[in-house]
Amino acid sequence: MITLAHLEQEVARRTGPFFQAAQDSSVPTTSTTGSAYMPGLRSSAVLGGPENLWLLRRGVLSDGSPVAAYNPQDRTRMVQSFDASAGRVVIDRNWYRAMDPSELADFTHLHPDQELRQAVLAGLRRCFSEDTLPALITSGYGDIDLTYQYPWITNPSQVTRVQYGWYKPYADAPFEATMQQGHVMLRGTSGSTAPANVWATALRPAWTWVNGTESLSGPVDDNDQLDVDLDYAASAGHIEAWHLFPSHMYAAAAGNLQATQEMAAREFTRQSLIYGPAPTNRIGFSEVVSLPL
């Protein structure tokens, strides 16, 4: 399991400048003026700092514990200027509540909510895993409406296998998945000779399984857990960022701060071959066979 925040941070590393820094713990600021003091960024060298990056507060301290009184209105700011000698970050508008001592912040190239999260969610729609599901027969001779039971099944090609059984999947069965009025219908698996139970194996998009249960909205909270490989999902989010926000992505790539679109596409293809569902090579019977009682 990975969290949505963990996935966003990994995509942020691939889409431009990204780093983390914590508010000073020894000399904390109680002022709501738009600044923060981060000793981890202090330097006497003339280097590029966090200017024009987005500062994202997730409401966690550097040790991972939650901030006592986190205000969601302070979540996103843009860095206006930076004093390297003092490690002082000046943001574009004041806080509602100043950063707590040791509070951690992410610095990202893409806007955390309008760009980074959108790329991550679009990437999750590219990531699939096989899931075996009970397919309820509502009529002795009727087709099985898979979309009605599992709204995320929207394409016949998602259905890769059908099995009969009494208490668990036992034997493969012939089937035909077709579209009917926007729903995926399963044919050839019902009738007077069909056993009591049918299971369908389908390609499940990663956004539909959140916190160990079905989800129709996808992840919405930083701490939401996803059952998907981190590199697989991050590479998908990376290539989606190129599709959705090409101007920002080209700007970072031109400065050699991230991979090019071609490199991102090759990486997603590689991760898909490792973690994506493999093409099926099973052969089913042409007719239903009897099961042991």
N, C-alpha and C positions, 0 to 999 in steps of 0.2 A: 504494500500500500504506500502511496505517496500522497502528499497534501497538494491542494490547489496552489498554495503559496510556494511550495517547493518547486512545482512545475513552472510557475511564472518566473521564478528566479533563474531557473535553468534556461528558459527561453530568452530572458533578458540578457544573459551572458552571451547568447548567440546573435543578438540583434543590435549590438552596439556597445558602447561603454556601459559597464555595470560594476558596481562595488557596493559594499556595506560599511557603515560607520555608526558608532554609538555616541550619544550625548555624553559629555564629561560627567563622571560620577563624583569627582572630588570638588568641583566648583560648578554645581548645577545652576542653571538660570531659572528664575521664577517669573521672568517677564514674558508677556505674550507678544512682544515685538518680534518681527519676523526674522529670527536668527537662531542659530544653534552653535554650540562649541563642541567640536569633535577632535580630541587630541590625536586620534588615529590618522587624521588628514593633515596634521601640522607638518610643515616642511619649510626649509630655507631655500630649497631649490626652486628654480623658475620652471614649473611644470604645468601642464594642463590640468585644471581642477574640475570641480563639478558644475562649473558655469553652464547654464542652459540645459542642464539635465533635470529630470523630474525627481523630487524627493518624495519617497513613499513611506509613510508610517503605518505599520501593520498592528501596532498596539502590543508589541512584545519587547522585552528587555534582551540584552545581549546573551543572557543565559537561557533564553527561551521562555521564561515565565511571563505571564501577561502583565500589561500596565494596569495599575489600579483603577484609573479613571480615564479611559481612552475615549476621546471625542471623535466620532467618524468624520466630522467636518474638517478635521485636521489631516485627513488621510493623504491628500495630494497637494503638493506645492511645486512651483518651478524655482530653481536656484537662480537668483538674480546676480549675485556676485560672491566672491570667495576671497578671504584673507588667509593666505597660506601660513604666514608666520604665527598667527593666533589659532589657526584651525577653525575660523569662524565662517559659517555658512549663512548667507543672507538670502532670504526667500522673497518671493514676489508679493506676498500679502501676509498679514499677521496671523499668528495662531489664535485659536480660541482657548487652548490650554497649551502652555509651554511643554517642551519635551521633558520627560522624567529623567532623572539621573540614570545613565546606562541604557536609555531607550535606544533601540536599534532602528536604523533607517536604511532603505534601499535607494540607490541612485540609478535611474534607468534612462535609456535613450527614448523609448516609446512611452507615450502617456499611459500610466498604469491601468486606468479604467477604460479609456476610450480606444486604446490601440493594443496594449500588451495583453489584456485579458481577452479581448475579442480575437486576437490571433491564437491564443491558447485554446479557447473554446472551439474555434474553427478547426484547429489541429486535432482536437479530441474527436471530432466528427470524421476524421480520416483514419482513426485507429480502431481496429476491430479485434475481437476475440471470439472464438467459438463458444456457444452456450447451448446446452441441451435443455429443452423446455417441454413441459406437458402441453399438448395441443388438444383442447377439449372438443369432442364431437357433439354438436348440438342437434344433429339430425341423423338418423340411421343411414340415409342415402344422400345427405347434403354435403357440400364442400365445407372445409374448415376455414374459418376466417381468422387468419393469424394476426392481422393488423388490429382487429377488434380486441384480441387478447393481449397483444404486445404492440403498442402503437409505434415503437421504433422499428418494426419490420415494415419497411416501405417499398422494398424492391424484391422481386422474385429471386434474384441472384443471391440474396442473403441466405436463402434456405439451401443448405448443403446436404442434409441427410434426414431421413424419416425412419423411425423404428416403431415396431409393435412390442407390446409386453403387457404383463399383468400388473406387477408391482414396480418394475423397473424396465428400462429398455433392454430388449432381448434380441430381436432379429431385424435386419434391414428390410425395408419395404419399398416397392416402386411408388413413385409419386410424381406429381406435376404441380409446380407453383406458377400461378398466373395472376395477372392484375384484373380486378373487376371493380369498377367504380372507385378507384383509388385505394382499394384494399388488396393485400396479397392473400390469395385463396389457395388452399392446399387441396388438390384433387387426387383421386385414386387411392385414398386411404380410409374410406368409410364404406359402409354397406352392410348387408346381412352377414357376410363372412368375416368382418373386421373384429379383432379382439376388443376388449373393453377400453384399452388405453393406447394412446399414440403419443410419441415424443418427436419433436422436430429439433434438429440442430441448425442454428442460425448464427450468422455473423452479427455480433452485438457491438454497436458503437460504444466507445469507452465512456462517453458522457452519460450513458443511461444507467450506470451502476455506481452510485455514490453512497459512501458510508455503509457499504455492505448491503444495500437494498436497491430496489428499482427506483428510478428517477425519471420524470418526464421533463424536468426543468434543467437538469445538468447541475454542476457544482456552482454555488453562489458565494460561499464563505471561504476565507483563506484556509480554514482548518478542515474543510471538506476533504474526505479521503477518496482516492481513485485507485482502482485495481488495474493498473497499466504500467508497463515498463517506462521508467523516466526518460531514457534516451530515445525510445520510440516516440513517445508523446512530444518531447521537446523538439525533435527534428521535424515533426509534423507542424508544430506551432511556428517553427522558424520559416518553413517554406510558405505557410499561410500568411505570415507577416509580409513576405515579399509580394504576395498577391494582393493583399489588402492595402498596404501602405508603401508602395514602391518608392515614392519620393524620399521618405525618411530612411528607407533601407539603402537606397543608392547613395545618400549622403554619408552614411556610416561606412559603406563598402569603399567609397572613393578615398576615404582616409585610412584604408586598410585596418579598420577597427572591427570588422566582422567578415564572414565568408560571403562570397558572391552568390548570386541566385543559383548559378549552375552548381556550385559546391554544395549549397543547401539542398538542392534537389537530389544530388547523388547520395548525400548522407541519409535523406529520408528513404530513398529506394533501398539502401543497404540495411537500414533498421527494419524496414518492412519485410525484407527477406528473412531477417532473423526472428522477429517477434510477431509479424503478421500471420494470419491463418494460412496454412499451406493448402495448395489445391488438393481437392479430394481425389483419391484414386480407388475408392471403394466401388464394388459392383453388387447391386442388390438382386434379389430374386425377381423373376417376372410375374410371380403370383404369390399370394400369401401362403406361408407354410404353417403347419400346426405347431403349437407350443406345448411343452410338458405341463401337466396339471400339478 
